[in-house]
Amino acid sequence: MHTVLELIKLSAEYFEKKNIESARLNAELLLAHVLSCKRLDLYLMFDKPIQETELTTMRELLRKRGERVPLQYLLGEVEFYGLPFNITPAALIPRPETELLVEKCLDAGKLLENPSILDIGCGSGIIAVCIAKHLSSATLDALDISVDAIALAKENAEKNSVHERISFIQADIKDGSARLQNNYDIIVSNPPYVSKEEYVTLQEEIVKHEPSFAITDSDDGYSFYRLIAAKSAELLKSNGLLFFEMGKDQSEQIREIMISNNFTDVIIYKDYEAIDRVIQGRKP
């Protein structure tokens, strides 16, 4: 019978052979998940014997992680902007850089009275839920093409007690079927911005397990920016703001897209790695 410490070491060795980054951390997080405890609690129970049922569950998680199933999907929950979120393969795994997008939307929303906000491509709901949680005066619409993503976003809104202030809309922004207002104060989107050429070069975890429609536009990486900028010019109030997250080296092209749709006061914000990550523009 293995102890906690022995199983951590064996699991980390297995991950190292599989070239999994942060092998020990992955092993500890998965075992803490199996034992329903916090990772740091493991250090207080190194000598605790692992039960056979726990070992069986751990072995299955090790197998899946070794096959490059993302850690977040195996754990089923992530923390984003200080809030807990359920996460499944129905939606993109939240990235830390998206917190900057939320932060800039909140900064703008706090200057408005009862702002109306639209999140296009809401995925697991992280942006809409965080804004609703930290901006109690706001009402939000959150749109996504995926039925499963909308269901997950609704779960996360309920998990964080903001479901009464977010209306979820399952529709394709491309075909105009979504019933949307035309007087939003803020529109925010983290659209699929990876080009089809770049997509095939991404990590195995991403290509094999995360939903491709949330990552790539199967085009040049800019098609959703062009579409959403054009629609936002109609959907926003005068002086309304449009916020995008964007990928590395995309800022100048997206700036031109926004300017061509008559947005003014275009501002670009860098993330903590000094990469142009968020762009905002104002409808005149």
C-alpha positions in Angstrom: 0.0 0.0 0.0 1.5 3.3 -1.1 1.6 6.4 1.2 0.8 9.9 0.0 4.5 10.8 -0.4 5.3 7.6 -2.3 2.4 8.1 -4.7 3.4 11.7 -5.4 6.9 10.7 -6.2 5.8 7.8 -8.5 3.3 10.1 -10.2 5.9 12.8 -10.8 8.3 10.3 -12.2 5.7 9.1 -14.6 4.9 12.6 -15.8 8.6 13.3 -16.3 8.9 10.3 -18.6 5.9 11.7 -20.5 7.5 15.1 -20.7 4.7 16.8 -18.8 5.8 20.2 -17.6 5.7 20.9 -13.8 5.5 17.1 -13.2 5.5 17.3 -9.4 2.9 20.1 -9.3 0.6 18.1 -11.6 1.0 15.0 -9.4 0.2 16.9 -6.2 -2.8 18.7 -7.7 -4.3 15.5 -9.0 -3.8 13.6 -5.7 -5.3 16.5 -3.7 -8.3 16.3 -6.1 -8.6 12.5 -5.4 -8.3 13.0 -1.7 -10.7 16.0 -1.6 -8.2 18.2 0.1 -6.0 21.2 -0.6 -2.6 20.7 -2.2 -0.8 22.1 0.8 -2.7 19.6 3.1 -0.8 16.8 1.4 2.4 18.0 3.2 0.7 17.2 6.5 -0.3 13.6 5.5 2.8 12.2 3.7 2.6 9.0 5.7 -1.2 8.5 5.1 -1.9 5.2 3.3 -3.7 5.4 0.0 -6.8 3.3 -0.2 -7.3 1.0 -3.2 -10.3 3.0 -4.5 -8.3 6.2 -4.3 -5.4 4.5 -6.1 -7.7 3.3 -8.9 -9.0 6.9 -9.4 -5.5 8.3 -9.4 -4.3 5.8 -11.9 -7.1 6.8 -14.3 -6.2 10.5 -13.9 -2.5 9.8 -14.5 -3.3 7.9 -17.7 -5.4 10.8 -19.0 -2.9 13.4 -18.1 -0.2 11.3 -19.7 -2.3 11.4 -22.9 -2.2 15.2 -22.7 -5.7 15.8 -21.4 -5.3 19.3 -19.8 -5.0 19.3 -16.0 -7.8 21.8 -15.7 -10.3 19.5 -17.4 -9.3 16.6 -15.1 -9.7 18.8 -12.0 -13.0 20.2 -13.3 -12.5 23.6 -11.6 -10.3 26.6 -12.0 -9.9 29.9 -10.2 -10.1 33.1 -12.4 -10.0 36.6 -11.1 -10.4 35.3 -7.6 -13.6 33.3 -8.3 -14.2 29.6 -8.7 -15.4 28.2 -12.1 -16.4 24.8 -13.3 -14.5 23.9 -16.5 -15.2 21.2 -19.1 -14.1 20.5 -22.6 -17.2 22.4 -23.7 -15.2 25.6 -23.4 -11.7 27.1 -23.6 -9.6 26.8 -20.5 -9.3 30.4 -18.9 -5.9 32.0 -19.4 -4.5 34.5 -16.8 -4.0 37.2 -19.5 -7.8 37.4 -19.9 -7.9 38.9 -16.4 -6.6 42.1 -17.9 -9.6 42.3 -20.3 -11.9 41.9 -17.3 -10.0 44.6 -15.3 -10.3 47.1 -18.1 -14.0 46.5 -18.6 -14.6 46.9 -14.9 -12.6 50.1 -14.8 -14.9 51.5 -17.6 -18.1 50.1 -16.1 -17.5 51.7 -12.7 -17.7 55.1 -14.4 -21.2 54.4 -15.7 -24.6 54.3 -14.0 -26.3 50.9 -14.4 -24.2 49.9 -17.5 -25.5 47.4 -20.0 -22.8 45.0 -21.2 -22.6 42.4 -24.0 -20.1 39.5 -23.9 -19.7 38.0 -27.3 -18.3 34.4 -27.3 -18.8 33.9 -23.5 -17.5 30.3 -23.3 -17.5 29.2 -19.7 -18.8 32.6 -18.7 -15.7 33.9 -16.9 -15.8 37.4 -18.3 -19.5 38.0 -17.8 -19.6 36.4 -14.4 -16.5 38.3 -13.1 -18.0 41.6 -14.3 -21.4 40.8 -12.7 -19.7 39.8 -9.5 -17.6 42.9 -9.2 -20.0 45.4 -10.7 -23.3 45.0 -9.0 -25.0 47.8 -11.0 -24.4 46.1 -14.4 -26.8 43.9 -16.4 -25.3 41.6 -18.9 -26.1 39.6 -22.0 -23.7 36.7 -22.8 -23.7 35.1 -26.2 -22.1 31.9 -27.5 -22.7 29.6 -30.5 -22.2 26.4 -28.4 -25.2 24.9 -26.5 -22.8 23.1 -24.1 -20.8 26.3 -23.4 -23.9 28.2 -22.6 -25.0 25.4 -20.2 -21.6 25.6 -18.5 -21.7 29.4 -18.3 -25.1 29.2 -16.6 -23.6 26.8 -14.1 -20.8 29.2 -13.3 -23.2 32.2 -13.0 -25.2 30.2 -10.4 -22.0 29.0 -8.7 -21.1 32.7 -8.2 -24.6 33.9 -7.4 -24.9 36.3 -10.4 -27.3 34.3 -12.6 -30.2 36.8 -12.1 -28.2 39.6 -13.8 -26.9 37.7 -16.8 -29.1 36.7 -19.8 -27.5 33.9 -21.8 -28.1 33.7 -25.5 -27.2 30.7 -27.6 -26.8 32.0 -31.2 -24.2 32.4 -34.0 -23.0 36.0 -34.1 -22.2 35.5 -37.8 -25.8 34.8 -39.0 -27.6 37.7 -37.3 -30.0 35.3 -35.5 -29.2 36.7 -32.0 -31.8 39.0 -30.6 -29.6 41.8 -29.2 -30.2 45.3 -28.0 -28.8 48.2 -29.8 -27.9 50.3 -26.8 -25.1 48.6 -25.0 -22.7 50.7 -23.0 -19.9 48.1 -23.3 -19.2 45.2 -25.7 -16.4 42.8 -24.8 -15.1 39.8 -26.6 -12.2 37.4 -26.4 -12.8 35.9 -29.9 -11.0 33.0 -31.6 -7.9 34.8 -32.9 -5.5 32.0 -33.8 -5.0 31.7 -37.6 -5.5 28.3 -39.3 -1.7 28.2 -40.0 -0.7 28.9 -36.4 -3.3 26.5 -35.0 -1.6 23.3 -36.2 1.6 24.4 -34.3 0.0 24.7 -30.9 0.5 22.3 -28.0 -1.0 18.9 -28.2 -3.2 19.6 -25.1 -4.8 22.5 -27.0 -5.3 20.9 -30.4 -6.5 17.6 -29.2 -8.7 18.6 -26.3 -9.8 22.2 -26.3 -12.7 23.2 -28.6 -11.2 24.4 -31.9 -14.0 26.8 -32.6 -13.0 28.8 -29.5 -9.4 29.1 -30.5 -9.2 29.5 -34.3 -11.4 31.3 -36.8 -10.0 28.8 -39.5 -9.0 31.9 -41.4 -6.4 34.6 -40.9 -7.1 35.2 -37.2 -8.9 38.5 -37.8 -12.3 37.5 -39.2 -14.2 37.8 -35.8 -12.6 41.2 -35.1 -13.9 42.5 -38.4 -17.3 41.0 -37.8 -17.7 42.1 -34.2 -16.3 45.6 -34.8 -18.9 46.1 -37.6 -21.8 44.8 -35.4 -20.6 46.7 -32.4 -20.8 50.0 -34.3 -24.5 49.3 -34.6 -25.1 47.8 -31.1 -23.3 50.3 -28.9 -24.7 53.6 -27.6 -23.0 56.8 -28.6 -19.8 56.9 -26.6 -20.1 53.2 -25.9 -16.9 51.1 -25.6 -15.7 48.0 -27.4 -13.0 45.8 -25.7 -11.1 43.0 -27.4 -8.5 40.6 -26.2 -5.9 39.9 -28.9 -2.9 37.7 -29.6 0.7 38.6 -29.9 1.6 40.9 -32.9 -2.1 41.5 -33.8 -2.6 44.9 -32.2 -1.8 47.1 -35.2 -4.1 45.2 -37.6 -6.9 45.2 -35.0 -6.4 48.9 -34.4 -6.9 49.5 -38.2 -10.1 47.3 -38.1 -11.5 49.4 -35.3 -10.6 52.7 -36.9 -12.1 51.6 -40.2 -15.4 51.0 -38.3 -15.2 54.6 -37.0 -14.1 53.8 -33.5 -12.1 56.6 -31.9 -9.8 57.0 -28.8 -8.3 53.6 -29.5 -6.1 52.4 -26.6 -3.9 49.4 -26.3 -3.0 47.8 -23.0 0.0 45.5 -22.4 -0.1 42.4 -20.2 2.4 41.5 -17.6 4.7 40.1 -20.3 4.7 43.4 -22.1 2.6 41.9 -25.0 -0.2 44.1 -26.5 -3.2 42.1 -25.0 -6.3 44.3 -24.8 -7.6 47.0 -27.1 -10.5 49.4 -26.6 -12.3 51.9 -28.8 -15.1 54.3 -28.4 -18.1 54.7 -30.7 -18.3 58.4 -31.5 
